């Protein structure tokens, strides 16, 4: 079998970034949960959940449509057309969101008591993420650039956290230095683009930006649906319970996210690769999906067993004794990485790569409706454990629907 060195390089670059993020996260995360305490960490998690709505709209699904468009036109003038159109759309959306965000802060601060500076600090992440064209580097399969800029941002972020966050009342500094990593990465990435890829900066018409937005609508719909049963869970939990309960749930979920993050480099590198393969040869794409499913799911299953077996140990040593209530939450969430990687292979790689974006969005919308039906009663009766159970049940439903669709199609790969 021919070795695809470009794919291996991209996976290696992303694994380097994630490896560093693991090291830095396992240094800063236990530090923050202890310094901010359960209530402070819960307040930070709730505010981050609110700002995630702005982040969602600012991305507008371009993180999915962008790599696909660039990968299929990774050379020639069309590459610049897609880059400038998408970037122009993202900047316009960001400007509109920033105006809305400012007005909302002024109005709501008159009616509710909350930390305005905390929300401003977290919003910096929206700005940085919107201006960071990671989708472009994914599309051209040059992920080594992301390695460099991400490392720069993370190192400065970690240094700032340890220098300025000393007590629970330093929560704004904690939010600021977590957000500044995205801003630094965005600035560095634009320097690379100006030096290495100046040809992608071209003149376009207003209609081109409208077309870019239109092309990304199905992906945005899927992201909205996903957000309803992921990020919104924290928001619903905060509205129905307290900062303490949010802190208990969010701390356990962060541990799961850390393990899931180890899989994301492979997912990020495979996505444009499978898209390109699907365009060239359906049989080759199916072969890639089959091998990816067997390898990734086998490894993730072992990982999930490990999380379940060591949940108490993980909570005690990473979070501390004050987060003892996070143990059952972590146990409920322990198999989430396996469920999500399976649904990514069937949904993101399978359905979207073969042109079934609308059907995939439909599945996610139905899943979001299911989530809304069960999240409130489960949180009401079970608090943080209910939020975790909601997440798992919804992801299982997503996987079931994706598997059912793919197995009934002409691109069934298992």
C-alpha positions as CSV (number, residue, x, y, z in Angstrom):
1,X,0.0,0.0,0.0
2,X,1.3,3.4,-0.9
3,X,2.2,5.6,2.0
4,X,0.7,9.1,1.9
5,X,3.5,11.1,3.5
6,X,1.5,14.4,3.3
7,X,-1.3,12.8,5.5
8,X,1.3,11.4,7.9
9,X,3.0,14.8,8.1
10,X,-0.3,16.6,8.9
11,X,-1.2,14.0,11.6
12,X,2.3,14.3,13.0
13,X,2.1,18.1,13.1
14,X,-1.2,18.1,14.8
15,X,-0.1,15.4,17.3
16,X,2.8,17.7,18.2
17,X,0.4,20.6,18.9
18,X,-2.0,18.4,20.9
19,X,0.9,16.7,22.7
20,X,2.1,20.1,23.9
21,X,-1.4,21.2,24.7
22,X,-1.7,18.0,26.8
23,X,1.4,18.9,28.8
24,X,0.4,22.5,29.2
25,X,-3.2,21.6,30.0
26,X,-2.3,19.1,32.7
27,X,-0.2,21.9,34.2
28,X,-2.7,24.7,34.0
29,X,-6.0,22.9,34.4
30,X,-5.4,21.4,37.8
31,X,-3.9,24.8,38.9
32,X,-7.0,26.7,37.7
33,X,-9.6,24.4,39.3
34,X,-7.8,24.7,42.6
35,X,-7.1,28.4,42.5
36,X,-10.6,29.5,41.3
37,X,-12.3,26.8,43.5
38,X,-15.5,25.0,42.3
39,X,-17.7,28.1,42.3
40,X,-15.2,30.3,40.4
41,X,-14.5,27.5,37.9
42,X,-18.2,27.1,37.4
43,X,-18.7,30.9,36.8
44,X,-15.9,30.8,34.2
45,X,-17.4,27.7,32.5
46,X,-20.9,29.3,32.4
47,X,-19.5,32.6,30.9
48,X,-17.5,30.6,28.4
49,X,-20.7,28.7,27.4
50,X,-22.5,32.0,26.7
51,X,-19.7,33.3,24.6
52,X,-19.6,30.0,22.7
53,X,-22.8,31.2,20.9
54,X,-20.9,34.2,19.5
55,X,-18.0,31.8,18.5
56,X,-20.5,29.5,16.8
57,X,-21.9,32.3,14.6
58,X,-18.5,33.8,13.9
59,X,-17.3,30.4,12.5
60,X,-20.6,29.9,10.6
61,X,-19.6,26.4,9.5
62,X,-16.6,27.7,7.6
63,X,-14.4,25.3,9.6
64,X,-16.1,22.5,7.7
65,X,-16.8,24.1,4.3
66,X,-13.4,25.9,4.2
67,X,-11.2,22.8,4.2
68,X,-13.4,21.0,1.8
69,X,-13.4,23.9,-0.7
70,X,-9.6,24.5,-0.4
71,X,-8.7,20.8,-0.6
72,X,-10.6,20.4,-3.8
73,X,-9.0,23.5,-5.3
74,X,-5.6,23.4,-3.5
75,X,-3.8,24.9,-6.5
76,X,-4.6,27.6,-9.0
77,X,-6.6,30.8,-8.9
78,X,-9.7,29.2,-7.3
79,X,-7.8,28.7,-4.1
80,X,-7.4,32.4,-3.7
81,X,-11.0,33.0,-4.6
82,X,-12.3,30.6,-1.9
83,X,-9.8,31.9,0.7
84,X,-10.7,35.6,0.2
85,X,-14.4,35.0,0.0
86,X,-14.5,32.9,3.2
87,X,-12.2,35.3,5.1
88,X,-14.3,38.3,3.9
89,X,-17.5,36.7,5.1
90,X,-15.9,35.8,8.5
91,X,-14.7,39.4,9.0
92,X,-18.1,40.9,8.2
93,X,-19.8,38.4,10.5
94,X,-17.3,39.2,13.3
95,X,-17.9,43.0,13.0
96,X,-21.6,42.5,13.2
97,X,-21.3,40.2,16.2
98,X,-19.0,42.6,18.0
99,X,-21.5,45.4,17.7
100,X,-24.3,43.1,19.1
101,X,-22.0,41.9,21.9
102,X,-21.2,45.5,22.9
103,X,-24.9,46.5,22.9
104,X,-25.9,43.4,24.9
105,X,-23.3,44.1,27.6
106,X,-24.4,47.7,28.0
107,X,-28.1,46.7,28.2
108,X,-27.9,43.6,30.3
109,X,-25.4,45.1,32.8
110,X,-28.2,47.5,33.8
111,X,-30.6,44.7,34.7
112,X,-28.3,41.9,35.9
113,X,-25.3,41.7,38.2
114,X,-22.4,39.9,36.4
115,X,-18.7,40.4,35.7
116,X,-18.6,42.4,32.5
117,X,-14.8,42.2,32.2
118,X,-15.0,38.4,32.4
119,X,-17.2,38.3,29.3
120,X,-15.0,40.8,27.4
121,X,-11.9,38.7,28.2
122,X,-13.5,35.6,26.9
123,X,-14.8,37.4,23.8
124,X,-11.2,37.9,22.7
125,X,-11.2,34.2,21.9
126,X,-14.0,34.8,19.4
127,X,-11.9,37.5,17.7
128,X,-8.8,35.3,17.5
129,X,-10.6,32.2,16.3
130,X,-12.5,34.1,13.6
131,X,-9.3,35.6,12.2
132,X,-7.3,32.3,12.5
133,X,-7.6,30.6,9.0
134,X,-6.9,27.1,10.3
135,X,-9.3,25.8,7.7
136,X,-7.0,27.1,4.9
137,X,-3.9,25.2,6.3
138,X,-6.1,22.1,6.7
139,X,-7.3,22.4,3.1
140,X,-3.8,22.7,1.6
141,X,-2.6,20.0,4.0
142,X,0.2,22.1,5.5
143,X,-0.6,21.6,9.2
144,X,3.0,22.2,10.3
145,X,2.2,25.9,10.2
146,X,-0.5,25.4,12.7
147,X,2.0,23.6,14.9
148,X,4.2,26.7,15.1
149,X,1.5,29.3,15.7
150,X,-0.4,27.2,18.2
151,X,2.7,26.5,20.2
152,X,3.5,30.2,20.4
153,X,0.1,31.1,21.6
154,X,-0.2,28.3,24.2
155,X,3.2,29.1,25.8
156,X,2.4,32.8,26.3
157,X,-1.1,31.8,27.6
158,X,0.3,29.4,30.2
159,X,3.0,31.8,31.3
160,X,0.4,34.5,31.8
161,X,-1.9,32.2,33.9
162,X,0.9,31.3,36.3
163,X,2.1,34.9,36.6
164,X,-1.2,36.6,37.1
165,X,-3.8,34.1,38.4
166,X,-3.1,33.7,42.1
167,X,-6.6,33.7,43.7
168,X,-10.3,33.2,42.9
169,X,-10.7,37.0,42.3
170,X,-8.2,36.7,39.4
171,X,-10.9,35.0,37.2
172,X,-10.7,37.8,34.6
173,X,-7.0,37.2,34.1
174,X,-7.6,33.5,33.8
175,X,-10.1,34.1,31.0
176,X,-7.9,36.7,29.3
177,X,-4.8,34.4,29.1
178,X,-6.9,31.5,27.9
179,X,-8.3,33.7,25.1
180,X,-5.1,35.4,24.1
181,X,-3.7,32.2,22.7
182,X,-6.1,32.3,19.8
183,X,-5.3,36.0,19.1
184,X,-1.6,35.3,19.0
185,X,-2.1,32.2,16.7
186,X,-4.2,34.4,14.3
187,X,-1.6,37.1,14.1
188,X,1.2,34.6,13.4
189,X,-0.8,32.8,10.8
190,X,-1.4,36.0,8.9
191,X,2.3,36.7,8.8
192,X,2.8,33.2,7.3
193,X,0.1,33.8,4.7
194,X,1.5,37.1,3.6
195,X,5.0,35.6,3.2
196,X,4.2,32.1,1.8
197,X,0.8,32.5,0.1
198,X,0.3,36.1,-1.0
199,X,-1.5,34.8,-4.1
200,X,-4.6,33.9,-2.1
201,X,-5.3,37.6,-1.3
202,X,-7.3,38.7,-4.3
203,X,-10.1,41.1,-5.1
204,X,-13.6,39.7,-5.0
205,X,-17.1,41.0,-5.4
206,X,-19.8,41.2,-2.7
207,X,-21.7,38.4,-4.5
208,X,-18.7,36.1,-3.9
209,X,-19.0,36.6,-0.2
210,X,-22.7,35.9,-0.3
211,X,-22.0,32.7,-2.2
212,X,-19.4,31.7,0.5
213,X,-22.0,32.2,3.2
214,X,-24.7,30.3,1.2
215,X,-22.3,27.4,0.7
216,X,-21.6,27.2,4.4
217,X,-25.3,27.4,5.6
218,X,-25.7,23.5,5.8
219,X,-22.5,23.2,7.8
220,X,-23.6,26.1,10.1
221,X,-26.9,24.3,10.6
222,X,-25.1,21.2,11.8
223,X,-22.9,23.3,14.1
224,X,-26.0,25.0,15.6
225,X,-27.6,21.6,16.3
226,X,-24.3,20.2,17.8
227,X,-24.0,23.3,20.0
228,X,-27.5,22.8,21.4
229,X,-26.5,19.5,23.0
230,X,-22.8,20.3,23.8
231,X,-22.1,23.8,24.9
232,X,-25.7,24.7,25.7
233,X,-25.7,21.9,28.4
234,X,-23.5,24.1,30.5
235,X,-25.7,27.1,30.0
236,X,-28.9,25.2,30.9
237,X,-27.1,23.8,33.9
238,X,-26.1,27.2,35.0
239,X,-29.6,28.6,34.6
240,X,-31.3,25.8,36.5
241,X,-28.7,25.1,39.3
242,X,-25.6,27.0,40.6
243,X,-22.0,27.9,39.8
244,X,-21.0,25.0,42.1
245,X,-22.9,22.4,40.1
246,X,-21.6,23.9,36.8
247,X,-18.1,23.6,38.2
248,X,-18.6,19.9,39.1
249,X,-19.9,19.1,35.6
250,X,-17.5,21.3,33.7
251,X,-14.4,19.9,35.5
252,X,-15.3,16.3,34.7
253,X,-16.2,17.3,31.1
254,X,-12.8,19.0,30.7
255,X,-11.1,15.7,31.6
256,X,-13.1,14.0,28.8
257,X,-12.3,16.9,26.4
258,X,-8.6,16.4,27.1
259,X,-8.8,12.7,26.1
260,X,-11.0,13.6,23.1
261,X,-8.5,16.2,22.1
262,X,-5.9,13.5,21.5
263,X,-8.1,12.2,18.7
264,X,-8.8,15.6,17.0
265,X,-5.5,15.8,15.2
266,X,-6.3,12.6,13.3
267,X,-9.8,13.8,12.6
268,X,-8.6,17.2,11.4
269,X,-6.0,15.7,9.2
270,X,-8.3,13.0,7.8
271,X,-11.2,15.2,7.0
272,X,-9.8,17.1,3.9
273,X,-7.9,13.9,2.9
274,X,-11.1,11.8,2.8
275,X,-12.9,14.7,1.0
276,X,-10.3,14.7,-1.7
277,X,-10.4,10.9,-2.0
278,X,-14.2,10.9,-2.3
279,X,-14.0,13.2,-5.2
280,X,-11.4,11.1,-7.0
281,X,-12.5,7.5,-6.2
282,X,-15.5,6.3,-4.1
283,X,-13.9,2.9,-3.5
284,X,-10.6,4.4,-2.3
285,X,-12.5,6.7,0.1
286,X,-14.5,3.7,1.4
287,X,-11.3,1.8,2.0
288,X,-9.9,4.7,4.0
289,X,-13.0,5.0,6.1
290,X,-13.0,1.3,6.9
291,X,-9.4,1.3,8.1
292,X,-9.9,4.5,10.0
293,X,-13.0,3.0,11.8
294,X,-11.2,-0.2,12.9
295,X,-8.0,1.5,14.0
296,X,-9.5,4.6,15.7
297,X,-12.5,2.8,17.4
298,X,-10.3,0.0,18.8
299,X,-7.9,2.4,20.3
300,X,-10.6,4.6,21.7
301,X,-12.4,1.7,23.3
302,X,-9.4,0.8,25.3
303,X,-9.0,4.5,26.3
304,X,-12.6,4.7,27.5
305,X,-12.2,1.5,29.6
306,X,-9.2,3.2,31.2
307,X,-11.2,6.4,32.0
308,X,-14.0,4.4,33.6
309,X,-11.6,2.3,35.7
310,X,-9.5,5.2,36.9
311,X,-12.3,7.9,37.3
312,X,-11.8,8.3,41.1
313,X,-8.0,8.5,40.7
314,X,-8.3,11.1,37.8
315,X,-10.6,13.3,39.8
316,X,-8.6,13.2,43.0
317,X,-5.2,13.9,41.4
318,X,-6.3,16.3,38.6
319,X,-9.1,18.2,40.3
320,X,-8.6,17.7,44.0
321,X,-10.7,16.4,46.9
322,X,-13.2,19.3,46.7
323,X,-14.4,17.9,43.3
324,X,-15.3,14.5,44.7
325,X,-18.8,15.0,43.2
326,X,-17.3,15.0,39.7
327,X,-16.5,11.2,39.9
328,X,-20.0,9.9,38.9
329,X,-20.1,12.6,36.2
330,X,-16.8,11.4,34.8
331,X,-17.9,7.8,34.9
332,X,-21.1,8.6,32.9
333,X,-19.1,10.5,30.3
334,X,-16.3,7.9,30.1
335,X,-17.4,6.3,26.8
336,X,-18.2,9.6,25.1
337,X,-14.9,9.7,23.2
338,X,-15.7,6.3,21.6
339,X,-19.3,7.4,20.6
340,X,-18.1,10.7,19.2
341,X,-15.2,9.2,17.1
342,X,-17.6,6.7,15.6
343,X,-20.2,9.4,14.7
344,X,-17.4,11.5,13.2
345,X,-16.4,8.7,10.9
346,X,-19.9,7.9,9.8
347,X,-21.3,11.5,9.8
348,X,-18.4,13.9,9.2
349,X,-16.3,11.6,7.0
350,X,-19.0,9.4,5.5
351,X,-22.1,11.5,4.9
352,X,-20.5,15.0,4.3
353,X,-17.6,13.7,2.2
354,X,-20.1,12.0,-0.1
355,X,-22.3,15.1,-0.4
356,X,-25.0,14.4,2.1
357,X,-24.7,17.6,4.2
358,X,-28.4,18.2,4.3
359,X,-29.2,14.7,5.6
360,X,-26.5,15.1,8.2
361,X,-27.9,18.4,9.4
362,X,-31.3,16.8,9.6
363,X,-29.9,14.1,11.9
364,X,-28.3,16.8,14.1
365,X,-31.5,18.9,14.3
366,X,-33.5,15.9,15.4
367,X,-30.8,15.1,18.0
368,X,-30.9,18.7,19.2
369,X,-34.7,18.4,19.6
370,X,-34.2,15.1,21.6
371,X,-31.7,16.9,23.8
372,X,-34.1,19.8,24.5
373,X,-36.8,17.2,25.5
374,X,-34.6,15.4,28.0
375,X,-32.1,18.0,29.3
376,X,-34.3,19.9,31.6
377,X,-36.0,17.0,33.4
378,X,-32.7,15.2,33.8
379,X,-30.9,18.3,35.1
380,X,-33.8,19.0,37.5
381,X,-33.8,15.5,39.0
382,X,-30.1,14.6,38.7
383,X,-28.2,17.9,38.5
384,X,-24.6,17.4,37.0
385,X,-25.2,13.7,36.5
386,X,-28.3,14.5,34.5
387,X,-26.4,16.9,32.2
388,X,-23.8,14.2,31.6
389,X,-26.4,11.6,30.9
390,X,-28.1,14.0,28.4
391,X,-24.9,14.4,26.5
392,X,-24.3,10.6,26.3
393,X,-27.8,9.7,25.2
394,X,-27.9,12.4,22.6
395,X,-24.5,11.4,21.1
396,X,-25.7,7.8,21.0
397,X,-28.8,8.9,19.0
398,X,-26.6,10.8,16.6
399,X,-24.4,7.7,16.0
400,X,-27.4,5.5,15.5
401,X,-28.9,7.7,12.9
402,X,-25.6,8.2,11.0
403,X,-24.8,4.4,11.0
404,X,-28.4,3.7,9.8
405,X,-28.1,6.2,6.9
406,X,-24.6,5.1,5.7
407,X,-25.4,1.4,5.9
408,X,-28.5,2.0,3.6
409,X,-26.4,4.0,1.1
410,X,-24.1,3.0,-1.8
411,X,-21.0,4.1,0.2
412,X,-21.4,1.7,3.0
413,X,-17.8,0.9,4.1
414,X,-18.2,-1.9,6.7
